[in-house]
């Protein structure tokens, strides 16, 4: 709630008053998610940096229309994805990009200690390992839900796939992760 | 093996995509499979508390911003590489911003145990006139319930929890008889209070475990993280705040009972004098660092240096049997043990071997001599 209002305020500052410091605040706010998304596509830090930067330069150019954007988050994620794919197709001979080519080496573990939820360390490790072993597409969706706080519908718009697919992928992820736990517990 | 429906429902719940009906459906599915419910519970906690380790450092972001500023200056000299995609279409109706995940991020875990003397009739706390919900478990049965605010209650055998239908008002009040483990959704605006016969436990944002055996004459609270505030029913001005990994034991009989102020913990400097209470450390199992106090939630029957008298009471509740101790010399012998899914015969055999006693089982009556 607080976040949404804050972002809306920054957006208005930029759109109405060309407020550059508010614009930089928006940049920093979305930096983690966008940089990680670009990185998972292009697998190159500098390239990811440039893509995020280009996205915001474009946003600044379109700032008079900023208030028309219904969902700034989706807009930024879509822009980063499009720029990433464009860069990949420029570097490669074949222009088509598969979502299975994305690379997500590290997803967030948990901030909880075993005693916080009264479980063993091995259980938490097993959850994390199961997440790391998810197929690329599944893993990306999982990450966008859990770490970036995106809705199924938002992810559907960003990745250009159906909500049904996301629903199914999240169910697969859940099944694999929870079942990794049952192996540990039975031991 | 659960079908795919359940995974879909768990995923939807965690993603805040589940409708109230789907949440109910999930609950009823999980109720039928406590083992799976436990695993899902662990996973939900894990999911709702992502570490920030994949976040970029402040320095990396600052570098990013510097790079952007340079590009920004130069950016106006050349046209952008690509124009942004079309603006996404307006969505019909804004969705409520409150996310289940955000609420769950403040999940605090507490457990409360309280056993009344069976002859207890007069309700200590006048329940309000709102519709009351009551959940009961019979001896030998354990169950799991969701409170109106989303908090989860695991109810041990022969226990009862009563709460206002919608938690109306400024407080979330729960009345407990027996033993329960609470997973409380944090809500600073509406404190969560657990009323038992002897004490009131006020949740200050933390993980803790209260355990109180009325028929064993003591009430216990074990704190894992944060802090909890305990008020004695007969001395409402007396507030005791626990520190992490401390456990407090209070006499159920009266506040002026036997003084045993044995402060084993470094920080147990609370004004405990003149009260029959004892502060000590929480015992953790070395193998997987789970606290002995709440093993019952995982379907494990645990004794932590408890006298045979207490052990007998636990067994009675756990297996819905009667245990008689005929040899009084055995009553105060202490036992420590953890039983995982063992039947009553296996438990009695194990106790017999370490306790050097004889016993007989006649239907539901066990006699130790």
Boltz contact constraints between the chains, C-beta under 6 A:
constraints:
  - contact:
      token1: [A, 1]
      token2: [B, 97]
      max_distance: 6.0
  - contact:
      token1: [A, 4]
      token2: [B, 97]
      max_distance: 6.0
  - contact:
      token1: [A, 28]
      token2: [B, 61]
      max_distance: 6.0
  - contact:
      token1: [A, 31]
      token2: [B, 61]
      max_distance: 6.0
  - contact:
      token1: [A, 31]
      token2: [B, 64]
      max_distance: 6.0
  - contact:
      token1: [A, 32]
      token2: [B, 55]
      max_distance: 6.0
  - contact:
      token1: [A, 32]
      token2: [B, 56]
      max_distance: 6.0
  - contact:
      token1: [A, 49]
      token2: [B, 67]
      max_distance: 6.0
  - contact:
      token1: [A, 53]
      token2: [B, 67]
      max_distance: 6.0
  - contact:
      token1: [A, 53]
      token2: [B, 68]
      max_distance: 6.0
  - contact:
      token1: [A, 53]
      token2: [B, 71]
      max_distance: 6.0
  - contact:
      token1: [A, 54]
      token2: [B, 81]
      max_distance: 6.0
  - contact:
      token1: [A, 56]
      token2: [B, 68]
      max_distance: 6.0
  - contact:
      token1: [A, 57]
      token2: [B, 75]
      max_distance: 6.0
  - contact:
      token1: [A, 57]
      token2: [B, 80]
      max_distance: 6.0
  - contact:
      token1: [A, 58]
      token2: [B, 80]
      max_distance: 6.0
  - contact:
      token1: [A, 58]
      token2: [B, 84]
      max_distance: 6.0
  - contact:
      token1: [A, 68]
      token2: [B, 87]
      max_distance: 6.0
  - contact:
      token1: [A, 69]
      token2: [B, 87]
      max_distance: 6.0
  - contact:
      token1: [A, 70]
      token2: [B, 88]
      max_distance: 6.0
  - contact:
      token1: [A, 70]
      token2: [B, 90]
      max_distance: 6.0
  - contact:
      token1: [A, 70]
      token2: [B, 91]
      max_distance: 6.0
  - contact:
      token1: [A, 71]
      token2: [B, 88]
      max_distance: 6.0
  - contact:
      token1: [A, 74]
      token2: [B, 88]
      max_distance: 6.0
  - contact:
      token1: [A, 78]
      token2: [B, 85]
      max_distance: 6.0
  - contact:
      token1: [A, 79]
      token2: [B, 84]
      max_distance: 6.0
  - contact:
      token1: [A, 82]
      token2: [B, 85]
      max_distance: 6.0
  - contact:
      token1: [A, 86]
      token2: [B, 82]
      max_distance: 6.0
  - contact:
      token1: [A, 106]
      token2: [B, 54]
      max_distance: 6.0
  - contact:
      token1: [A, 108]
      token2: [B, 50]
      max_distance: 6.0
  - contact:
      token1: [A, 108]
      token2: [B, 51]
      max_distance: 6.0
  - contact:
      token1: [A, 108]
      token2: [B, 54]
      max_distance: 6.0
  - contact:
      token1: [A, 109]
      token2: [B, 51]
      max_distance: 6.0
  - contact:
      token1: [A, 110]
      token2: [B, 46]
      max_distance: 6.0
  - contact:
      token1: [A, 110]
      token2: [B, 49]
      max_distance: 6.0
  - contact:
      token1: [A, 110]
      token2: [B, 51]
      max_distance: 6.0
  - contact:
      token1: [A, 111]
      token2: [B, 49]
      max_distance: 6.0
  - contact:
      token1: [A, 111]
      token2: [B, 51]
      max_distance: 6.0
  - contact:
      token1: [A, 112]
      token2: [B, 49]
      max_distance: 6.0
  - contact:
      token1: [A, 114]
      token2: [B, 289]
      max_distance: 6.0
  - contact:
      token1: [A, 115]
      token2: [B, 224]
      max_distance: 6.0
  - contact:
      token1: [A, 115]
      token2: [B, 289]
      max_distance: 6.0
  - contact:
      token1: [A, 117]
      token2: [B, 45]
      max_distance: 6.0
  - contact:
      token1: [A, 118]
      token2: [B, 290]
      max_distance: 6.0
  - contact:
      token1: [A, 118]
      token2: [B, 291]
      max_distance: 6.0
  - contact:
      token1: [A, 118]
      token2: [B, 294]
      max_distance: 6.0
  - contact:
      token1: [A, 119]
      token2: [B, 42]
      max_distance: 6.0
  - contact:
      token1: [A, 120]
      token2: [B, 288]
      max_distance: 6.0
  - contact:
      token1: [A, 127]
      token2: [B, 46]
      max_distance: 6.0
  - contact:
      token1: [A, 145]
      token2: [B, 15]
      max_distance: 6.0
  - contact:
      token1: [A, 146]
      token2: [B, 50]
      max_distance: 6.0
  - contact:
      token1: [A, 147]
      token2: [B, 50]
      max_distance: 6.0
  - contact:
      token1: [A, 152]
      token2: [B, 17]
      max_distance: 6.0
  - contact:
      token1: [A, 157]
      token2: [B, 88]
      max_distance: 6.0
  - contact:
      token1: [A, 170]
      token2: [B, 11]
      max_distance: 6.0
  - contact:
      token1: [A, 171]
      token2: [B, 4]
      max_distance: 6.0
  - contact:
      token1: [A, 171]
      token2: [B, 7]
      max_distance: 6.0
  - contact:
      token1: [A, 171]
      token2: [B, 8]
      max_distance: 6.0
  - contact:
      token1: [A, 171]
      token2: [B, 11]
      max_distance: 6.0
  - contact:
      token1: [A, 174]
      token2: [B, 7]
      max_distance: 6.0
  - contact:
      token1: [A, 174]
      token2: [B, 10]
      max_distance: 6.0
  - contact:
      token1: [A, 174]
      token2: [B, 11]
      max_distance: 6.0
  - contact:
      token1: [A, 175]
      token2: [B, 7]
      max_distance: 6.0
  - contact:
      token1: [A, 178]
      token2: [B, 39]
      max_distance: 6.0
  - contact:
      token1: [A, 178]
      token2: [B, 40]
      max_distance: 6.0
  - contact:
      token1: [A, 178]
      token2: [B, 43]
      max_distance: 6.0
  - contact:
      token1: [A, 181]
      token2: [B, 39]
      max_distance: 6.0
  - contact:
      token1: [A, 182]
      token2: [B, 39]
      max_distance: 6.0
